[in-house]
Amino acid sequence: MIMSRGTVRNINVRITVNNFKCAGCFACYNACPYNAIEMLLSEEGFYIPIIDDEKCRNCNVCKEVCPIISPPSLERYLKPTTYACWSKDKEVRIASSSGGVFSELAQAVLKMGGTVYGVVWDINELKPVHVGASTIDMLKEMRGSKYVQSYIGKSYKQVVEYLKQGTPVMFSGTPCQVSALYNIVPPKFRHRLYTVNVVCHGVASIKFFKMYLKYVAKNKKVISINMRDKSHGWTKFGVRIKFDNGTAYISFHREDMFFFGYLNNLVLNNICYECPFSRIPALGDITLGDFWGVPKGLYDESGVSIMLINSEKGKELVELVKDRLTLVSVSLEDIVKTNPRIIIGSIGKPIEREHIMKLISENRSRDLFKLLKWLKFRNDLLSIIIGYPSITLRKLQKILRP
């Protein structure tokens, strides 16, 4: 929703998108000519626009750039060119979430004299933020999935300024963020813009993430966050959070409370359950993600990416780095078998989400993680019991009763 200071208004009054459909993409925030919009966190921990009634002139620019109301119209391949791929640079590949392809694309843009926009951790604020990078060292901080809704700030406006100056820009983000960017960038400047959208499962609540950090830190100060530590391999990735006293929280992702909530769709933004951007053709010039379900002949614990080339611009960029990548042609059908989010925006909203969001809104951390532990125990137990058909439903209900 958009809320105005002094009163709370449903976004239907201003932009005709309700709170369940707002992606928190920051398009309206960047576009407002009167600086009448702020982006603040909702009670559930997702960015929402707030209107200052004294500044607002009802110009409707916010409506024109909202990608939910006004999706951008772009030339894209009806069927993308699809690859399994990875960087030939072993160090880059290991340091990345999957195959290190983002780093290779980004370096190519830097060599053009360009700027790359991606997501880094703001350790002081304990949140992911979009920033621009002009050096390879700055790119390193952009590696690794963040899973939490990033703070865009004025990045879209900054991208436009670079493009006006003739500087090439590569922007990496979620599909809704890429869509928002295209609504901000005037068509006459888009020939210098390259976009990469990640395969997005959804974005987790920032408030939940901060509660999680406090839960695992136990009064220690967080100094670094890695949500895709590959010390034990790509498919066996874990969380590694370092603290100021030299210790660290380390957990296999299947045992971690953040990933339990995230992968079981308990803490996603409302729009993520019916995402209008998870579709073919995708809006980014290139789509990147993990190749979960990779064929055995290509399986490698160093990491394997999927890449969809969606446009001529995407093809142009990949041509620049093809000598630095291993590219194996695969079918779109094989990719989406285990990566359905590429084409399907709808995922089930668990009945437990409402109660979990209530606990998050009320800052009831102890009750929240107690509930998550119980739900994880229940799921783990079910996965064991499902192999024993002799157990009756009545026995099962008795075992799983809270």
N, C-alpha and C positions, 0 to 999 in steps of 0.2 A: 504494500500500500504506500501511497504518498501521504504523509502527515504534515499538517501545517502547524506552525507554532501557535500556541494558545488554544487551538482546537485540533481534534483528530478527525481527518476526513478520509474516507475510502478513496482509493485512486480512481474509482469510477467517475468521481466528480471532475477530475483533472485529465486523466490519461486513459480512462476506461479499461485499466488492467488492475485486477484485484491482487491481494497479497499472495494468493496461491499461484499467480502467473508471473509475478515480478521476478526476474532473474538476478537482480542486484548487479546489473552489468555496467553501471556508471555512464551509460550513454546520455541520459537526461542531464546528469551532473556536469558532463563535459560540454554539452551543447547550449545550456541556458545562457542567453546573452545578458541576463541581469544578475547572474550569480545568486539566484533565488533558491537554489537547491543544495542541500547538504546530504551526504550519505552517512547514515548512522546505523548502528546495529539494532536489530529488533530484539525483543525479549528472548527469542529463540536463538539469536546469535547469527543472523544473516543481514547483509547490507540492504537497507531500504532508503528511498529518497524522502527527504523532509523538505517541505516548502515553507519559505518565509513569505507570508502573505503581504507584508509591507513592500517586498521587492518584486513580487510576481506581477506581470502585466498581462497574463492570459494570452500570450503570443502563440501558444501551441507548438513551439519548437520541440518541446519535450516529447510530444505525441508523434511528431514527424520523424524523430530519430529512434524511438523505441522499437527494437527489433521484434517485439511481440506483436505490436500493432502494425508496423511498417517494415516487414522483412526486406532486406536489400535484394535487388535483382542483379544477378551476376552471370557471366558466361562461364559455365562449368561443363565438364564432360558428363554426359548422361551415365556413362559407365566408366569409373576411374581405372587408370593403369595401376595394378597392384603388385607389390613385392614383399617378400621377406628380405630383410636387409640388416646390415650391421657395419660399423666402422672397422676398417682394417687396422686402426690404431688401437692396440690392446688396452692401453692405459685409459684412453677415452671411453672405450666400451665398458670396462669394469667400473669406471667412475659414474656411469650413467644408469638410469633406471632400467633400460633394456639394451638396445644395440648401439647407442651413442650417435644416432643419425642427426638429432637436433644440433649437436655440437659441430658436426661437419657442415651442415647447411649454414649455421650461424657464422662460422669462420669464413665461409665463402662471401657472405654479405659484408663482413668486416674488411675483407681484402678489396672489395669494391670502393672502400671508403665510407661504408654505411654504418648504420646503428641497429642494434638488435634489442627488441623489447621482450623480456621474459620475467619469470617470477623468482624472487630470492626470499630468504628468511630475514625478517627484521627481528633480530634477537632481542633488542630492547623492548619492543612491543609484543614479541612472541606471536607474530602473524606473518603470513606471506604477502608480499607487495610486488607490484609490477614496477620495473625500473628499466632504464635504457643502458645498454652496454656498448662501449666503443673499443674495448680491449679484450684479448683472449682471456686474461686473468679474471675479468669481470664476468665472462661467460661461464666460468667454472661454477659460480654460485647459483647459476640458473639450472644446472643439472639436477636431476632427481625430482620425482613427483612430490607434490605438496599436499594434495587431497582436500585442502581447506580453501574456501572462497578467498581469492586474493583481493587486496586493496588496489584498485586501478588508479585512484587519484586522478590527476589530469593527464595521464599517459596518452590518451587519444589526441588531445589537443597538441601535446608535444610531438607526436608522430606527424600530425598535419604540418607543423612548423618545419620539421626536418624535410618533409617532402616538398614543401614550397621552396626551400633553399636548394633543392636538387639532390639531397642526400638520400640514397636508397635506405629503406627500412624493412627489416623483417620483424614481424610481430607474432609471438607465440602465446596461445591462450586457449581457454575452453571454447567450444563452438558458439556459445552465446556472446562471449567477449569479442570473438572475431566478427560475428554478425554486427555487433554494436559499433565496432571500429569502422566497418564499411559504411555505416549510416552517418558517420562523422566526417570521413575523408571525402572531399569533393571528387567526382569522377575524373576530372582533368589531372589530378595528381596521383591516381592509383597505379599508373604505369611503373612507378618506382617502388611500389609496395609489394612485399611478399608476405603471405600469411600462412601460418601453420596452426592448425587446430588439433588438439590432443583428443584421443578417444576418451570420452569422459563418462565415468560411472555416475557422477554427481558430485556436488560439493558438500562437505561436512560443515556443521555449525562451528563458527569460530569460538563461540562461548563454550561449547562442549570441548573443543580442542584445548582451550586454556584451562578448563577444569581438569582435563586429562593430564596436562603437563604438571599441574600442581599436585595431582594425585601420585604421579610417578616420581616427582622431584623430592617430595617430602621435606620441604623448606630449604632445599638447596637451589642455587641459582643456575638456570639453564644457560649454557654458553654455545651450544651447537645442536642442531636437529637434523637427523637423517632418517627419513621415513622409508628409504629403500636401500638399506645396507646390504651389500651383496657378498659379505665375507664368507658366507656359506653357500653362495650360488644365487643365480637369478630367480629360480622358482622357490628357493628357500629363503627369500629375502626377510630381513628383520628391521626392527627399529633400533636406532642407536642415538641416545640423547645424552650429551655430555654435560657435566656440572662443574662449577667453579672449584670444587674441592678435589678434583682429579678423578672422581668416580663417574660412572655412567650407568644409565638404564639401558639394558640390552634385552630384546625379546624377539622371538620368532613371531612373524606376523599373525599366525593362526592362534597364538596364545595371548596376544596383546588386546587390551580392552578398547583402544581406539579403533583398531581394525575390525574387531568384532562388531562394534556399532556401525562402522562405515560399510563393511562388506555385506552386512545383513540389512542394510537400508533403513537403519533405525534413526539416523541423525542427518539425513539429507534435507536440502532445501525443498520446499513444497513443489516448485516447478519441476524439479528433477524427476519426480515420479511420472510426469507426462511431458517429457522434454520435447519441444517442437524442433530442436536443432539436430537431434540424432537421426540423420537421414542421408540418403544418397539422392542427388549430388550434395556433397558437403560444401560448406561455404569457403573453407580455407583452400588456398592453392594446393596445400599438402596436408594430409592427415597422418599423424604418427601415433603409435601406441605399442604396447607389448603384444607379441604374437603368442598369446596363450593358446595352447592346443597346436603348437608348431609341429609339423611332420617330423617323425623320428630322424629322418635323414638330415634335417637342419637343426635338430635340438642341440643346444650348447648352453651350459650353465653360465657362460659369460654374458648371455643376453641376446635375444633376437627381437627385432622390431618389425612391425608391419608399417608399410608406407603406401598410402593411396595418393596418386598424382591426379588432382582434380581439375587442372586447368593448364593452359599453355604456359602461364607464368611459373606454375609448379614444375612443369617439364623443363623449362629454361633453367631453373635453379638447380634441379637434380643433375642436369648435364654438366654443370660446373664442378660437381663433386663426385661424379660417377667413378673416377679413378681411385677415390679414397673410400669407396663403399664396396661391399660385396652385395650384389643385387641378384635375387633369385625370383623369377616370375612365378607367382601363385595366383590362383583364381579368387575372385571376390567371394564366391560361394564357400570356399574352404576357410577363408579368413573369418567370415561372420558366423560360422558354426559355433565357435567358442568365443566370439567377440560380438554378440548380437547388438550391443549398444551402438555400433556403427550405423545400424539401420532401424533400430527399434527404440523409440523414446519412452515407451511405457514399461514401468516396473511396479510390482506390487508394493503398496504402502502397508507395512506391518501394523496390526492393531495396537501393538505396544508403543508405537511412535508417539501417540498423543500423550501418554503418561510420561514417557521419557522426556519429551519437550517441556512438559509441565515442571518436571524436576530441574531441568536445565534453566528454565525461566525463573524459578524460585531459588536458584543457587544451592540446591540440596545435593551437594556432591556425595556425601556419604550414602544417602539413599539411592542415588543414581548408580554408583558403581556396585553397590550391593545388588541392585536389580540386574545390571548387566552381567555380573558374575553368575547370578542365578539362571539367566537366560542362556548364557554360554554353557553352563552345566547341563541344562535341559537339552540343548541342541547336541552336545557331545554324547549324552546318554542315549538320545534317540538314534544317533548314528550307529551306536553299538547294538541297541535293542532291535533295530530294523532287520538285523540279520538272524533274529531268533523268532520265527513265526509262532512258536509254541507259547509265547507270552501272551496272555489274554489282554483285551482292551481294558478290562477292569483293573487288572494288576498294573498295567501301564499308567492308568490315570492315578492310581494310588501312589505310585513311585514319584510321579511328576507333580503331585499336588504341592503348591507353594507352602 
